[in-house]
Amino acid sequence: MGLDCYIVKGNRDEVFKDERLENCTLVGGMFSGHGNGSFRGKCYESFVASLVGEQDGFWHLDEDETIPSDELERYANVLDEYIEQNLSELPDDEEVEWQKFYAGHPDGGPIYHYTVKEIKDLALMFRVAAEHKCVMEAWW
């Protein structure tokens, strides 16, 4: 199963778009786009969870649940801090690895490959969504 995430206006009557996100390089999902308001959550959920101190699966929401804009702002802040501490000297096209670890598995878990720009784009999308007072929905 997948996890597609969507940034939506709180009233859901307006489509979320922002020109700052037009060149986002996020992975798109089966039913989501590629960064201007939607992305493949499965590719980023574990990474963000590890940075914000949440359990893996925290974006697997019930149908009537959303993640509020203040939480999206928290994600942006934590990602910005990660970028500043770990990626600020690297070029945008540099690939970085992040490994998901499972308790009790000595070899760890899958290794995810992101570009520096991709992580910056994820932070930017959360920041812009928070500025617009948007929420995040998920389909899985």
C-alpha positions as CSV (number, residue, x, y, z in Angstrom):
1,M,0.0,0.0,0.0
2,G,1.1,3.5,-0.6
3,L,0.9,6.8,1.3
4,D,0.0,9.9,-0.8
5,C,0.0,13.2,1.1
6,Y,-1.9,16.3,0.1
7,I,-1.6,19.9,1.2
8,V,-5.0,21.5,1.1
9,K,-6.6,24.7,2.2
10,G,-8.5,24.3,5.4
11,N,-11.8,25.0,3.7
12,R,-11.0,22.6,0.8
13,D,-12.7,24.9,-1.7
14,E,-9.4,26.2,-3.0
15,V,-6.6,24.3,-4.6
16,F,-3.3,24.8,-2.9
17,K,-0.8,26.3,-5.3
18,D,2.2,28.5,-4.7
19,E,4.7,29.6,-7.4
20,R,7.6,28.9,-4.9
21,L,6.8,25.2,-5.2
22,E,6.7,25.0,-9.0
23,N,10.2,23.4,-9.2
24,C,9.8,21.0,-6.3
25,T,11.5,17.7,-6.9
26,L,9.5,15.5,-4.5
27,V,8.5,12.0,-5.4
28,G,4.9,11.9,-6.6
29,G,2.5,9.1,-5.7
30,M,-0.1,7.1,-7.6
31,F,-2.7,9.8,-7.2
32,S,-0.6,12.7,-6.1
33,G,1.5,15.2,-7.9
34,H,5.2,16.0,-7.5
35,G,5.5,18.7,-4.9
36,N,3.1,21.5,-5.5
37,G,0.8,20.4,-2.8
38,S,1.1,16.6,-2.9
39,F,3.8,14.0,-2.7
40,R,4.5,10.3,-2.0
41,G,4.5,10.3,1.8
42,K,5.9,6.8,2.0
43,C,9.2,8.2,0.7
44,Y,9.5,10.8,3.4
45,E,7.4,9.7,6.5
46,S,10.1,7.7,8.3
47,F,12.7,10.4,7.7
48,V,10.5,13.2,9.0
49,A,9.3,11.0,11.9
50,S,12.9,10.4,13.0
51,L,13.7,14.2,13.0
52,V,10.5,15.2,14.9
53,G,10.6,12.3,17.4
54,E,7.5,10.6,16.2
55,Q,6.8,6.9,15.5
56,D,6.9,5.7,12.0
57,G,3.4,5.7,10.6
58,F,2.4,9.0,12.1
59,W,1.1,10.3,8.7
60,H,-1.3,7.3,8.3
61,L,-4.4,9.2,9.2
62,D,-8.0,8.2,9.4
63,E,-10.2,9.5,6.7
64,D,-11.5,12.5,8.7
65,E,-8.1,13.5,10.2
66,T,-5.7,16.1,9.1
67,I,-2.3,17.4,10.2
68,P,-2.8,21.1,11.2
69,S,-0.7,24.0,9.8
70,D,1.2,24.5,13.1
71,E,2.4,20.9,12.9
72,L,3.5,21.5,9.2
73,E,5.5,24.5,10.5
74,R,7.2,22.3,13.1
75,Y,8.2,19.9,10.3
76,A,9.6,22.8,8.3
77,N,11.6,24.1,11.3
78,V,13.1,20.7,12.1
79,L,14.0,20.1,8.4
80,D,15.6,23.6,8.2
81,E,17.6,22.8,11.3
82,Y,18.7,19.4,9.8
83,I,19.7,21.2,6.5
84,E,21.7,23.8,8.4
85,Q,23.5,21.3,10.5
86,N,24.1,18.6,7.9
87,L,23.6,19.8,4.3
88,S,24.4,23.5,4.1
89,E,27.8,23.0,2.5
90,L,26.6,20.5,-0.1
91,P,25.4,21.3,-3.6
92,D,21.7,20.8,-4.3
93,D,22.4,17.8,-6.6
94,E,24.4,15.9,-4.0
95,E,22.8,12.6,-3.0
96,V,22.6,11.8,0.7
97,E,21.6,8.5,2.3
98,W,19.3,8.0,5.3
99,Q,18.7,4.6,6.8
100,K,15.6,3.6,8.6
101,F,16.4,1.4,11.6
102,Y,14.2,-1.2,13.0
103,A,14.5,-2.3,16.6
104,G,15.9,-5.7,16.9
105,H,17.3,-5.8,13.4
106,P,21.1,-5.6,13.4
107,D,21.3,-4.7,9.7
108,G,18.9,-1.9,10.0
109,G,16.2,-1.1,7.5
110,P,15.9,0.3,4.0
111,I,18.3,3.0,2.8
112,Y,16.6,6.0,1.3
113,H,18.4,8.3,-1.2
114,Y,17.5,11.9,-1.3
115,T,19.2,14.9,-3.0
116,V,19.9,18.0,-1.0
117,K,17.4,19.9,-3.1
118,E,14.7,17.3,-2.4
119,I,15.1,17.7,1.4
120,K,15.1,21.5,0.9
121,D,12.0,21.2,-1.2
122,L,10.2,19.2,1.4
123,A,11.0,21.8,4.1
124,L,9.9,24.6,1.7
125,M,6.6,22.8,1.0
126,F,5.8,22.5,4.7
127,R,6.8,26.1,5.3
128,V,4.7,27.5,2.5
129,A,1.7,25.3,3.5
130,A,2.0,26.6,7.1
131,E,2.1,30.2,5.8
132,H,-1.1,29.6,3.9
133,K,-2.7,28.0,7.0
134,C,-3.1,24.7,5.1
135,V,-3.5,21.2,6.5
136,M,-2.2,17.9,5.3
137,E,-4.4,14.9,4.4
138,A,-3.2,11.4,3.6
139,W,-4.5,8.6,1.5
140,W,-3.3,5.1,2.1
